[in-house]
Amino acid sequence: MDKYGLIGNPLKHSLSPFIHGCIYEGLGIDAEYSLYPIEEDLGGNLLRLHDEGIKGINVTVPYKEAVIPFLYDIDPVALYMGAVNTLTYTKDGYIGQNTDIIGLSEEFQDIGVSLEGKDILIIGAGGAARAAAFMAIGKDPGSVTIINRNRKKAEKIRNDMKKYLGESRDTKDIPITVLGLEDTDKLEKSGYIAIQCTSVGLSPDYDSVIIKDPDLYKKLSVGLDVIYSPKTTLFMQLCRANGVPAYNGLKMLLYQAVAAFKIWTGRDVPKDLTDSIYNRLYSMQTRNVVLIGFMGSGKTSVGKELAKALDYDFVDTDSLIEAEEGRSISRIFEENGEEYFRDLEEALAKRLSLETDRERHMVLSVGGGLVLRENNRKYLKKTGLVIYLKASADTIRERLKADKNRPLLAKDKDKRIDELLSKREAVYEMAGDIVIDTDDMSVEEVVLKGERRV
């Protein structure tokens, strides 16, 4: 059995074993792919893996540059880049290459975007930015601009690019510009293809973006974020808010792995298998969303809009119970009492938790009291990502001042809101995976914040 693997630190959330395992399974190959976390002594560990006969190794942070001195040989492009992510076994040592270039190139091809003659904007100056820069100049772009907080790092990439261009091809007139983050107003053109290469916005840093200036996004024609978790970053949302199509880096991750596999084995991965693996990856990252919170916290209005944004079904537990009982919640309370209604809720929560493997995903809005039962909290955790939409008593009073269809608020509404909220707030906090404070936020703002967490 041939053995392959990934070195870096940390590694526990890597999708590489899954991707390569799917390739081996799909092609009927007897091989295994393992994680090799390395905290120190990179050279010694690399020698150990070579002695163990590991046929191919992927390299991730923080070793894409540090690994180079320990290689037997290195691909010229990877040498100019100064970053390696794929090692191939020879009896004398490992040969280093970089398949991030291939992965990014394949993603652009897959989404139908040509870089030839286009103005490319690269945000960042780390390993991913290097891959993007060298990929871009291989596509004969009209220009390349690198934006980074540390201009010296960006200038180092520019110098390496110019050296590569000067020594490897006749065409030397691709303009390469370096700007600081504060210099976005110096972008004089429009229609830039932007590649976001920093880790800003990476889960769980959902609400961050490296450049907030809205004028930047008006100058773009396409945005691609190399981050793939969360599926929708704030960078992508800002692009789309300005009518700019935006994509994440999940396909880049897949295609760089496919390229590494071909380097190691000489075998192609059929398109139908690649597509199947991508669909499985996407499904793995796609979760149901459960919205909890007090009455008036916005679960229904936010839930409906979030479902539209995610292309999910919207499901409301109160509406389901009313449909199944053939009567309103108020009538159920009046005719059978609250405990009977809570039993209906629990039966429904259990049933929905058993449907989480369905192909169609949902945004589930649950009644304000459903989470009070411990069993229900377990069912909701199994169903999906639980988001607590938090609202203050004053906000709830304002939102519910004209609402007369709440059985638990039928008498002395303001006092009951205070009483119930004081009893439930700690339970909501405990039950939620994520808390979004909806005070002073519009429905649209809550939806955008929620979408970045899914």
N, C-alpha and C positions, 0 to 999 in steps of 0.2 A: 504494500500500500504506500503510495506517495504521500508525503506530508507537506503541508503548506501552513502559513500562518501570518499573524500580524504582530509587529512590535510597536510599542509606544507606552504612554502613561498619561491618563488612565485609559482603560480599554473596555470596561465592563458593559458599556452601552453600545458597543460597536455592532453595526449590522453586517459587517464583512463575513463572519461565519455563516450567517443565514444565506447571504447572496451566493457565496461559493458552494455551500451545501446544496442549494437549489440547482446550481450548474452541474455539480457532480451527479446528483440524482437524475436530472433531466437527460444527461448524456450517458448514464450508466457507467460512471467512472468510479473505481475503487480508490478513494482518496479521502483525506480528512484535512480540515482547516481549523487551526487552534489559535488561541490568544496567548501571546507571550509578553506579559507586562514586564517592563524593565525600568527600574528606579535608579540604577547606577551601573557603572562599568559596562557601557555600551559595547566597547570593543571586545571585552572578554565574553560577554553574552552572545555576541554575533559569532565569535569563533566557536563557542559551544554549540550553537544551532547548526553551524556548518559541519562540525564533527558528527552531529546527530543525523546529518543527511537531509535536512529540511530543504526541499527542492525550490521553494519560492517563498519569499517573505514580502509582505506589504509593510510600509513604514508610515506611521502617522506621528502627530505631535508628541513630544517635542524633538523628534530625531530626524526630520527630513533633511536638514542641513548637516547635523552633527554626525550622521552615518557616513558621509562621503570619505573621510580619511581612512576608513576601515575597509574600503572596497578594493577588489582586485582590478576592476575596470569600471568605466562609467560612460554612458551614452553622451555624445558631444552636446546635444541640446540640454540634457540634464546638467551637464558640467557648467555650461554658460548660465543656466538658470540658478545653479547653486542649490538645487533641491531634488531629492530622490524619494519616490514612494514605492518603488518596486525593485526587489532584488531577485536575481536568478542565479541558481547554483551552478558553479563549475568546480572542477576538482581543485583548482587553485584559489578559489574564493568566490565572492558574490560580485556579479555585475549589476550596476545600478542604472535604472531608467526612471522616467516619470510618465505615468499614464494619466495624471490629472489633466494634462493637455488634451489627450484623446477623449477623456470623459466629457470635458467641457465642449470640445468641438462637436462631439456626437450629439450632445444635448441641443446645441444651436441648430444642427442639421435636423434633428427630430422635430423641433418646434417651427422649422421652416424659416429661419432667420439667417441670411447671408451677411457675412462681415466684409466682404470684398468692397472696397471703395468707401466704406462707412467710417464714421468717426466713433472711436471706441473710448469709453470712459471707464477706467478701473479705479475702484474705491478700495484703498488699503495698500499695504506694501509687505505683507507677510508671504508665506508659502503659496497660498491660494492665488494671491495677486500676481506672483511670479509666473505661475502656470497660466493665468489668464493673459498676462502680457505677452508671453512667448507664443501662446496659442494665437493671439490676435495678429502678431506680426507675420505669422505664417499664412495668414489669409489675405494678404495685400490690402490692408485697410487704408482709408484715406488719412487717418491720423490716430494716434494713441495718446490719451491724457491720463496721467496717474495722479490721484488725489490722496493725500495722506497727512495725518497730523505731524508725523516726523518726516520732514522733507528729505533729510539725508538718506533715509531708507528708500524712499521713492527714487531719489536721484541715483542710488546704487543700482536699482533695477533698470533705470533708463540707460545708464552707462553699460551695463551688461547686455542690454538689448542692442545698443549701437555697436558694441564690439562683435556680437554675434552676426548682426547684419553685415558689418564690414568684412568679416572673414568668411562668410558662408554663402553670400549671394552678390549679384551685381547691383541690384536695386538698393540704394542707400538713402533714398529721399523720403522715407516715411517720417513725418514730423512726430516727435515724441516730446510731450510737455509734462512738466511736474508742477503741481499746485498744492498749496496748503488747504486745510479744511475751510479756512476763512476766505478762500479765494474763488469761491464758486461763481461770483459775479464776473469773473474773467473768462468764463466759458462763453465764447462769442458765437458759437454755432447753435443749431437746433437739430433735433433728430439723433442725438447721441444714443448709442447702445451701451447701457451701463451694466457693469458687472460688479456687484457688491461682494467684496472678498474679505471683509473683517468678520470677527466673531460677535460684533455688536448686534443684538437681537436674537442671539442663540438662546434656546430654552435653558434656564427659566427667565432669561432677561427679556421678556416678551415686549415690554413697552419702550424699548430703546432703539434708536436709529443713529447712525454715525453722522448723517447730515439731515438737519431738520428744515433747512431753508426751502420753502415751498417753490421758490423760483427755479431751483435745480430741476425738479420733477417736470416742470413745464418744458424743459429743453430736451427731454428724452423721447425716444421712439419705442424702446424696449428696455425692460429691466430684468436682470437675472440675479438672484441672490444665491450664493453657493450654500447658504444655510438650508437645511431641509427639516429641521425641528426647531420651532413650530413650522407647520406646512405653509402658513401665511405669516410673514414677518411684517413689521411696521414699514420697512422699506417697500415691500410689495404693495401694501395698502396705500402708501403715499403715491406710488406709481399709478395704481389703478384709479385713485381719486382724480388724477389728471388725465384719464383716458389712455394711459400707457399700459399695454399688456405686460404682466410680470409673472415670473416663474421662480420656483425654488430649485435647490441643487440635488434633488433626489435622483434624477436621471443621470446627472454627472457622476454621482456616487456609484450607480449601477454600471455605467459604461466604462468607468476607469477600472472596475473590478473585472469586467469582461475582457478588457484589453490586457490586464495582467495575466488572466487565465490563458489567453492566446499566446502570450510571450512564453509562459512556462511550459505549455503543452503543444503549441503549434496547431491547436484545434480552434475552429470557429464555433461560436455559439449561435445557433439559428435564431432568426428574428422572432419566431413565434415563442421560443423559450425565453428570450430576453423580455418580450412583452408580458409573458406570464409572470415572470419574476417581479417585474415592475408593479403589476397589478397586486401581487401579494404584498410587496413592500408598502404600497399605498394603503392597502386595506389594513395592514398592521398599524399604520399611523393614524388611521381613521377611527375615531371613537364616538360613540353616542355622547350627547351632552345632556345633563340633568340640571335643571334650574330649580333651586329651592329659595325660600325666603318668605317673609311675612306677606299678608295681603297688601296689595298696592306697591309691592317692590318692583313690579314691572315684568314679572315672569312671562305673562302671555304676550304682551307687546314686544318685548325683547326676543322672546322665543320665536315668534313668527318671523321677525326680520332676520334673526340669526340663522334660522332654517333656510331662508331664501339665499342668504349669503353663502352657506355651506352646501346648498343643494341637498338638504336633508328633509325628511318628513317632520312636520310639527305635530306633536302629540300632547294633549292636555289631559291629566288624570281626571279632573272634575268633569270635563266634557265626555270622556269615555264612560264614566260612572253614570252620568245622566242618560246617555244613550242606551246603556245596558239596562238601566232600571226603568227607563221610560218616564222619568219624572225629574224635576229640578232638585238641586242640592237642598234648597230651602224646604221642599216637601219631604225629602228623606229625613231631614232633621226633625221636622214637625211630626211626621207619622211614625218614625222608628227610633229617633234619638241619635245622639252623636256617636255612641259606641258602635251602633250598627253601621254607621257610615265609615268609621275607622276600620272596621272589619272588611268592608268593601275595598277600602284603600289598600289594605295590606294584601288582600288576595290579588288585586291588580298589580301592585308593585312586585310581588313574587312572580306573577306571570310574565311581566315585561322583562324581568331580569333573566328569564330563561330564553328570551328571544334575541339576545345580544349577538348571536352569530348570523343573523339575517343579513342579506346583501345590502338592503336599503337601510341607511342609518337615520337616526332621529334626534331631534331636540325635544326633550321631555320636560314639560312644565308640571310641577306637582303642587298639590294643595298645601297651604301654609302649615297645616298640622300633621301632614303625613310623616314627616321626619321625627316626630315625637316618639314613635315606637322604635325600639332598637332593631327589631327584625327588618323594618323598612329601611333603616339606614344601611344595613348590610346589603339589602336588595339593590338599593340605588348605587352603591359603590360597585356592585357587580355589573350594573347596567351601563355605566359610563362615567365620564368626568363630571363630578358634582361641583357646580358653580353656585355659590351663595350670593344672591343679589341683595346687598345690604341697604337698608334705608332707615333713617332716623324716625322717631315717633312723629315729629313735626312734619316731615316729608310725607309720611303715610297718611296723616290726618288731612293734609292738603289734597292728596291724590284721591282719597276716599270720601271727601266731604259730600259729594253728590250721589254716592253709591248706597243704595238701600237694599241690596240683595245679599247681604252677608249675615247668615244666621247667628254667628257668634258676636256680632256687633249690633244686634237689634235694639239693645237698650244701653243708654249712656255710652255712646260710641267712643268718645275721646278717652274716657276712663278705661274702657275695655281694651282699647289699643295699648294703653300704657301697661295694663296688667298682663295681657297676653304676650306682648313683646318682651317684657322683663323676664318672663318665664321661658320664652323660646329662644332668645337671642344666643345664649350660650350653646344651645343644641345646634342651631344653625352653624355657628362658628366651628363646632366639633365635626359636623357632618360634611362641611364643604371642603373640597380639595383646593378650591380657589375662592377668594372673596373679592367681589367688585362692589365698591361703595358707589351707589347710584345717586346719592345726593348731589344736586347741582349738575347732573349729567343728563344729556338728551338720550333718547332711545338709540339714536344712531351712534352716539359716542360709546354707549355700553356695548352695542353690538360689535363695533370695531374692536373694542378691548377684548370681548369674549372670543372673537374669531381668532385672535392671535394666540389663544391658549389651547386651541383644539388641535 
